Amino acid sequence: MRVLIIGGGVAGTVAALAAQQAGFEARLFEAYDESAGLNHGVFLTVAVNGIDALRAVDAHHVVLDAGFPSGHIQFHSGSGKHLGAIPLGPALDDGSATHTIRRADLYRGLYELVTARGIPIEHGRRLVRAESVPGGGVRAHFADGTSAEGDVLIGADGVHSATRAAIDPANPGPRYAGLGNTGGFTRKANLDAKPGDYVMVWGRDCFFGYTIAPDGEVWWFANPPAHREPSRAELRDLTPAALQERLVELLAVDRSPAAQIVRDSAADLGLTNQYDLPNVPTWHAGGMVVIGDAAHAVSPSSGQGASLAAEDAVVLAQCLRDLPTVPAALARYESLRRERVERVVKWGAGMNNTKKQGLVGRVLRDLALPLILSRADDAREMAKMSWMFNHHIDWNRTVEPADAA
């Protein structure tokens, strides 16, 4: 089976590894000169369910080697009040926990695995349209005038996916979350925090978070709000110095180290918009299918974007391996994944909404959270989140048809 994979991020690289492991001929097409993500983004978490999915294709060591364990999140109000703490998820049986990793290190590590395993990657191939081929199969057309044919086309091309539109022009686009994403690193700050733990500050005007790496470097992010979605041109024209100045102004009103952390960081910042995709009605058509953010972009607040992408890629490869036809495999993949991922998207959106509250909402939140968080370490409370984290993929288990499951 010839598998065409569009996009070289987490979903695309893991899809390539899983397709090859299933015995297929995989080809990866990347729009950029280098693997997507190496020049933007800051860092992310890979939860234990994501590490489990990566283990299925022997790629988990990328996270464990380049990242570091992250145990708890400490929450503070902008007034300086400590609101409580929650664990970042359970540990696996082997002791593996949620890890924090630079986005570039994760993408580069997976990219290098793809090339080391002999899977071809073609750069400068931006998908512009795709179509089913009479008699079966798919044809992908790229902006440079080239095309490629295969039996399956996997759209791992992100939140602004061209594959999603090719599958069904009526599919919705991403929903702007009213927040931006930015972040950076500094070694100047002297903070009283446990390495690996996160400190999150619900600031008056901007949500801010940071963690300390084992070597003492501070990794931070901020979510400046914007009621109107900034255009790509506006984001591109925003200079790092202007962004840094704006962040300091937003954060200076809070009783936290956030403004000083930003001041102490190198002025090489960039800003992106936050999006999610609550529901994409049509995930597949003919031999085309979407995975990861192309199918169900989730808020960064969930900490699950990379993990769900890895899960998608592995489960899809299993379905293609075990089901008798491509349409049956794609339908089974959707039936196994849709309910889970849409539940995570909804949960993440709820978390994101707490970052945009007005005065009354902030007061009520700061009164309620200490009580809520005081129970977070309780075994019964952790059990309520087991649906998200305790998700194991057994690569050797045969995927049964839906009517036999």
CORSULWO-V222264 format. One record per backbone hydrogen bond with DSSP energy under -0.5 kcal/mol. CO is the residue of the C=O (numbers start at 1). NH is the residue of the N-H. E is the energy in kcal/mol with one decimal. If there is no record, write none. Layout:
BEGIN
co-><CO CO>
nh-><NH NH>
e-><E E>
END
This chain:
BEGIN
co-><1 1 2 2 2 3 4 5 5 6 9 10 11 12 13 14 15 16 17 18 19 20 24 25 26 27 28 28 29 30 30 32 35 37 42 44 45 46 47 47 48 49 50 51 52 53 54 54 55 59 59 60 60 61 62 63 68 71 72 73 73 74 75 75 76 77 78 81 81 84 86 92 96 98 99 100 101 102 103 104 105 106 107 108 109 110 111 112 113 114 115 118 120 121 122 124 125 126 129 131 133 137 138 139 140 141 141 142 146 148 150 152 153 153 154 154 155 158 161 162 163 164 168 174 175 178 179 181 182 184 185 186 189 191 194 197 198 199 200 200 201 201 202 205 206 207 208 209 210 211 211 212 213 217 217 218 218 219 220 221 222 223 224 231 232 233 234 237 239 240 241 242 243 244 245 246 247 248 250 251 254 257 258 259 260 261 262 266 272 274 276 279 281 283 285 287 288 289 291 292 292 293 297 299 300 304 305 306 307 308 309 310 311 312 313 314 315 316 317 318 319 325 326 327 328 329 330 331 332 333 334 337 338 339 340 341 342 343 344 345 346 347 348 349 350 351 352 353 354 358 359 360 361 362 363 364 365 368 368 369 370 371 372 373 375 378 379 380 381 381 382 383 385 385 386 389 390 392 393 394 398 401 401 402>
nh-><3 25 4 151 152 27 154 7 29 156 13 14 15 16 17 18 19 20 21 22 24 23 26 3 120 5 30 122 7 124 125 124 38 40 103 101 47 99 50 51 52 53 54 55 56 56 57 59 58 62 63 63 64 65 66 67 100 88 198 75 86 200 83 84 202 80 255 77 83 75 73 95 92 70 46 68 44 106 107 108 109 110 111 112 113 114 115 116 117 119 118 120 28 123 30 126 127 143 141 139 136 133 150 131 148 128 129 145 142 140 138 4 155 289 6 156 291 161 165 166 167 168 171 176 276 226 274 272 222 220 266 218 191 193 197 212 74 210 76 202 203 208 78 225 203 223 201 221 199 213 219 196 216 213 219 186 220 211 184 209 182 207 180 235 236 237 238 239 243 244 245 246 247 248 249 250 251 252 205 254 256 261 262 263 264 265 265 268 181 177 175 281 283 290 288 153 285 155 294 295 296 297 277 302 303 308 309 310 311 312 313 314 315 316 317 318 319 320 321 322 323 329 330 331 332 333 334 335 336 337 338 341 342 343 344 345 346 347 348 349 350 351 352 353 354 354 355 356 357 362 363 364 365 366 367 368 369 371 372 373 374 375 375 376 378 382 383 384 384 385 385 386 388 389 390 391 392 394 395 397 400 404 405 405>
e-><-0.6 -2.8 -0.6 -2.2 -1.8 -2.3 -3.3 -0.7 -3.1 -2.0 -2.5 -2.4 -2.0 -2.1 -2.2 -2.8 -2.6 -2.2 -2.2 -1.7 -2.5 -1.7 -0.9 -3.0 -0.6 -2.7 -0.5 -2.8 -3.2 -0.6 -2.4 -0.9 -1.5 -0.5 -1.9 -2.5 -0.6 -2.3 -0.6 -2.2 -2.2 -1.8 -2.4 -2.0 -1.0 -0.5 -1.2 -2.6 -1.7 -1.5 -0.5 -0.8 -2.1 -2.6 -1.6 -2.2 -2.7 -2.9 -2.9 -0.5 -1.8 -3.3 -2.8 -1.1 -2.7 -1.7 -3.2 -2.4 -0.6 -3.1 -2.8 -2.2 -3.2 -3.0 -2.8 -1.9 -2.3 -2.1 -2.7 -2.7 -2.3 -2.3 -2.6 -2.7 -1.5 -2.1 -2.1 -2.5 -1.8 -2.2 -1.6 -0.6 -2.5 -0.6 -2.7 -0.7 -0.6 -2.4 -2.9 -2.8 -2.4 -2.4 -2.1 -2.1 -1.9 -2.8 -1.4 -2.0 -2.7 -3.1 -2.8 -3.0 -0.6 -2.0 -2.8 -1.1 -2.2 -1.4 -0.8 -1.9 -2.4 -1.7 -2.5 -0.5 -1.7 -2.0 -2.3 -2.1 -2.4 -2.4 -0.8 -3.1 -0.6 -1.2 -1.9 -0.7 -3.3 -2.0 -2.6 -0.5 -1.8 -2.1 -1.4 -0.7 -0.8 -2.4 -3.6 -2.7 -2.7 -0.5 -3.0 -1.9 -2.4 -2.9 -0.5 -1.8 -0.5 -2.5 -1.6 -2.4 -1.6 -0.9 -1.8 -2.3 -2.3 -2.2 -0.9 -0.6 -2.4 -2.6 -2.3 -2.2 -2.5 -2.3 -1.9 -2.1 -2.4 -2.0 -0.5 -1.7 -1.5 -2.4 -2.2 -2.4 -2.3 -0.5 -1.1 -2.1 -2.8 -2.6 -3.2 -0.6 -0.6 -1.6 -2.5 -2.8 -1.9 -3.8 -1.3 -1.9 -2.2 -1.0 -2.7 -1.9 -1.3 -2.9 -1.8 -2.1 -2.2 -2.8 -2.2 -2.0 -2.6 -2.7 -1.8 -2.1 -2.3 -2.5 -2.0 -2.2 -2.4 -2.1 -2.7 -2.2 -2.1 -2.4 -2.1 -2.1 -1.9 -1.4 -2.8 -2.4 -2.4 -1.4 -1.7 -2.5 -2.0 -2.1 -2.9 -2.2 -1.7 -1.8 -2.2 -1.8 -0.7 -0.9 -2.0 -1.4 -0.5 -2.5 -2.3 -2.4 -2.5 -2.6 -1.4 -2.2 -2.8 -0.6 -2.0 -3.6 -1.3 -0.5 -1.1 -1.4 -1.4 -2.4 -2.0 -0.9 -0.5 -0.5 -1.4 -1.3 -1.5 -1.5 -2.2 -2.1 -0.6 -0.6 -0.9 -1.5 -0.6 -1.7 -1.0 -0.7>
END
